[in-house]
Amino acid sequence: MVTLGAPLWSLSDAQGARQFTELGVALLLSTLIGLEREAKQKSAGLRTHALVGVGSALFMEVSQHGFAGALLGQHVSYDPSRVAAQIVTGIGFIGGGLIFVRRDAVRGLTTAATIWLTCAIGMACGGGLVLIAAAVTGGHFVIVRGYPLIIRRLPWFAGGEPTELELSYRVGTGLLQRALEQCTAAGFRILDVHVLRGADRQEAGSPREFGVSHVMVLLDGTHGVEGLVAQLENLDGMLSIAIRSRGDAAE
């Protein structure tokens, strides 16, 4: 507990080895989650998750110890849970900023949820629940890494997730018609085709390229698109192909 008039730099029950350890564990766990998001090249990566985790842990430390020595009046109560409640509210602004909608595709949901989870892990560390925080961090990796592998192996999910192919090819080669014919010949159903204009490309953070056309093709099939992509890459004029599943888009 911090007492009024205590030396500023003195170690005490409120700012001793336990508190520094809790902050260190929050930094470690949030860094692990941030590395996973960074590896998948998401909009919120290592630094964002580490800052959210450590910041949440610090808020919890302040909530528990920062006001313990305050002089309270007769009708003034001390409720350390109020700061924790405001953390949960405030983290929604960061999470909301990671979600954006382009046409009918919603992106950033999983990353926003991960920010929310990292905040909870930091709060748990700051509250002294280090074992629970470590267990939830492990659960994060099971969910974001293990669940997609499980879904791919379940027969009732096979082929149920449409896949987006972003085709980049040189203008004037007549490649789009041949590519669509190749898709249907491979047994895929074409759900949607739309050209990515300059505004769409700039919104996604991609530079504008002259003489190059970018088309998004939404496919549905009962098997993977890897073989189809290998065939499309051999078409004359094809520059690149990016694969995006609708599930990945939500991340």
C-alpha positions in Angstrom: 0.0 0.0 0.0 1.3 3.5 -0.9 1.2 5.8 2.1 1.1 9.6 1.9 4.5 11.1 2.5 6.5 8.0 1.7 9.7 8.5 -0.4 9.0 8.5 -4.1 11.6 5.9 -5.0 11.1 3.5 -2.1 10.1 -0.1 -2.6 7.0 -1.0 -0.8 4.1 -3.5 -0.9 2.6 -1.5 -3.7 5.7 -1.2 -5.9 7.9 -4.0 -5.1 9.1 -7.3 -6.7 5.6 -8.7 -7.0 4.3 -5.8 -9.0 7.3 -5.7 -11.3 7.0 -9.5 -11.8 3.3 -9.1 -12.7 4.1 -6.4 -15.3 6.9 -8.6 -16.7 4.6 -11.6 -17.1 2.0 -9.3 -18.8 4.7 -8.1 -21.2 5.8 -11.7 -21.9 2.3 -13.1 -22.6 1.1 -10.2 -24.7 4.4 -10.3 -26.7 3.7 -14.0 -27.5 0.2 -13.1 -28.8 1.6 -10.1 -30.7 4.2 -12.3 -32.4 1.5 -14.6 -33.7 -0.5 -11.7 -35.1 2.7 -10.2 -36.6 3.6 -13.5 -38.2 0.2 -13.4 -40.0 0.8 -9.8 -41.0 -2.3 -8.4 -39.3 -3.0 -4.7 -38.8 -2.3 -5.0 -35.0 1.0 -6.8 -34.4 3.7 -7.1 -31.8 4.0 -3.6 -30.5 0.2 -3.0 -30.3 -0.5 -6.2 -28.3 2.5 -5.7 -26.0 1.4 -2.2 -25.2 -2.2 -3.2 -24.6 -1.1 -6.1 -22.3 1.4 -4.0 -20.2 -0.9 -1.0 -20.1 -3.8 -3.1 -18.9 -1.6 -4.6 -16.2 -0.4 -1.2 -15.1 -4.0 0.1 -14.8 -4.8 -2.8 -12.6 -1.8 -2.1 -10.4 -2.9 1.5 -10.1 -6.4 0.5 -9.4 -5.4 -1.7 -6.5 -2.5 0.3 -5.0 -2.6 3.8 -6.4 -5.5 5.1 -4.3 -5.1 3.0 -1.2 -3.4 5.9 0.7 -5.9 8.6 -0.5 -7.8 10.5 2.2 -11.4 9.6 1.9 -14.2 11.6 3.3 -17.2 10.4 5.3 -19.4 9.9 2.2 -16.6 8.9 -0.2 -16.1 5.2 -0.9 -13.0 3.5 -2.5 -13.9 1.0 -5.3 -10.8 -0.4 -7.0 -13.0 -2.3 -9.6 -14.0 1.0 -11.2 -10.7 1.4 -13.0 -10.9 -2.2 -14.3 -14.4 -1.5 -15.7 -13.1 1.5 -17.6 -10.3 -0.6 -19.1 -12.9 -2.9 -20.6 -14.8 0.0 -22.0 -11.8 1.8 -23.4 -10.3 -1.1 -25.2 -13.3 -1.2 -27.4 -12.2 1.9 -29.2 -8.9 0.2 -30.2 -10.7 -2.9 -31.3 -13.3 -1.0 -33.2 -10.6 0.8 -35.1 -9.2 -2.5 -36.4 -12.5 -3.6 -38.0 -13.4 -2.3 -41.4 -15.8 -3.3 -44.1 -15.0 -3.4 -47.8 -18.0 -4.3 -50.0 -19.4 -7.4 -48.3 -16.2 -8.5 -46.6 -15.7 -7.7 -42.9 -12.0 -7.7 -41.9 -10.2 -7.4 -38.6 -12.7 -9.2 -36.3 -10.3 -11.8 -35.1 -7.5 -9.3 -34.5 -9.9 -7.0 -32.6 -11.0 -9.9 -30.5 -7.3 -10.7 -29.8 -6.7 -7.2 -28.7 -9.7 -7.6 -26.3 -8.3 -10.9 -25.0 -4.8 -9.4 -24.6 -6.3 -6.7 -22.5 -8.0 -9.3 -20.3 -4.7 -11.2 -19.9 -2.9 -8.0 -18.9 -5.6 -7.2 -16.4 -5.3 -10.8 -15.0 -1.5 -10.4 -14.6 -2.0 -7.0 -12.9 -4.5 -8.5 -10.6 -2.2 -11.3 -9.5 -3.9 -14.1 -11.5 -0.8 -15.1 -13.4 -1.6 -18.8 -13.8 -5.0 -18.0 -15.3 -3.4 -15.5 -17.7 -0.9 -18.0 -18.9 -3.6 -20.6 -19.4 -5.7 -18.2 -21.4 -2.7 -17.3 -23.5 -2.3 -21.0 -24.3 -6.0 -21.1 -25.2 -5.4 -18.3 -27.6 -3.0 -20.3 -29.7 -5.3 -23.3 -29.6 -8.1 -21.2 -31.0 -6.3 -19.2 -33.7 -3.9 -22.0 -34.8 -5.6 -25.2 -33.9 -9.3 -24.5 -34.8 -8.6 -23.9 -38.5 -6.8 -27.2 -38.8 -9.6 -29.0 -37.0 -12.3 -27.4 -39.3 -10.4 -28.4 -42.4 -10.5 -32.1 -41.3 -14.2 -32.2 -40.4 -16.2 -33.6 -43.4 -19.2 -31.4 -42.9 -17.1 -28.3 -43.2 -15.2 -29.4 -46.3 -15.8 -27.0 -49.2 -18.2 -24.9 -47.1 -16.0 -21.8 -47.0 -15.8 -19.7 -50.2 -12.4 -18.7 -51.3 -11.3 -15.4 -52.8 -8.6 -15.3 -55.5 -7.1 -11.9 -56.3 -5.8 -12.2 -59.9 -3.2 -9.7 -61.1 -2.5 -9.7 -64.8 -1.5 -7.5 -67.7 -4.2 -5.5 -69.4 -5.1 -6.5 -73.0 -4.2 -10.1 -72.7 -7.8 -11.4 -72.5 -6.7 -13.5 -69.5 -9.8 -13.1 -67.3 -12.0 -15.1 -69.6 -9.5 -17.9 -69.8 -9.0 -17.9 -66.1 -12.8 -18.1 -65.4 -13.1 -21.0 -67.9 -10.2 -22.7 -66.0 -12.0 -22.3 -62.7 -15.2 -23.9 -63.9 -13.3 -26.7 -65.7 -11.6 -27.5 -62.4 -15.0 -28.0 -60.7 -15.4 -24.6 -58.9 -18.5 -22.5 -58.9 -18.0 -18.8 -59.5 -20.0 -16.8 -57.0 -18.8 -13.3 -57.7 -16.3 -11.4 -59.9 -15.4 -7.8 -59.5 -12.6 -5.6 -60.6 -10.6 -3.9 -57.9 -10.5 -0.2 -58.8 -7.8 2.2 -57.7 -9.7 3.3 -54.6 -10.2 -0.3 -53.5 -6.5 -1.0 -53.9 -5.4 2.2 -52.0 -7.9 1.4 -49.2 -6.2 -2.0 -48.8 -2.8 -0.4 -48.7 -1.6 -1.6 -52.1 0.1 0.8 -54.6 -1.5 1.6 -57.9 0.0 -0.1 -60.9 -0.5 1.1 -64.5 -1.1 -1.5 -67.2 -2.1 -4.1 -64.6 -5.6 -5.3 -63.8 -6.7 -6.7 -60.4 -9.8 -8.8 -60.2 -11.3 -10.5 -57.2 -12.9 -13.9 -58.0 -15.1 -15.6 -55.3 -15.1 -19.4 -55.7 -16.9 -22.2 -54.1 -15.8 -25.8 -54.4 -15.5 -29.2 -52.6 -11.7 -29.3 -52.7 -8.7 -27.0 -52.2 -7.7 -24.3 -54.7 -4.0 -25.1 -54.7 -4.2 -27.2 -57.9 -6.3 -24.5 -59.6 -3.8 -21.8 -58.6 -0.9 -23.8 -60.1 -2.9 -24.0 -63.4 -3.8 -20.3 -63.4 -0.2 -19.3 -62.7 0.8 -20.9 -66.0 -1.5 -18.7 -68.1 0.3 -16.2 -70.3 0.0 -12.7 -68.8 -0.7 -13.8 -65.2 1.5 -11.8 -62.7 0.4 -13.0 -59.3 -2.4 -14.7 -57.4 -3.4 -14.1 -53.8 -5.6 -16.6 -51.9 -8.0 -15.3 -49.3 -10.6 -17.4 -47.5 -13.6 -15.6 -46.1 -12.6 -16.9 -42.7 -9.2 -15.3 -43.0 -10.9 -12.0 -44.1 -12.6 -11.7 -40.7 -9.2 -11.8 -39.0 
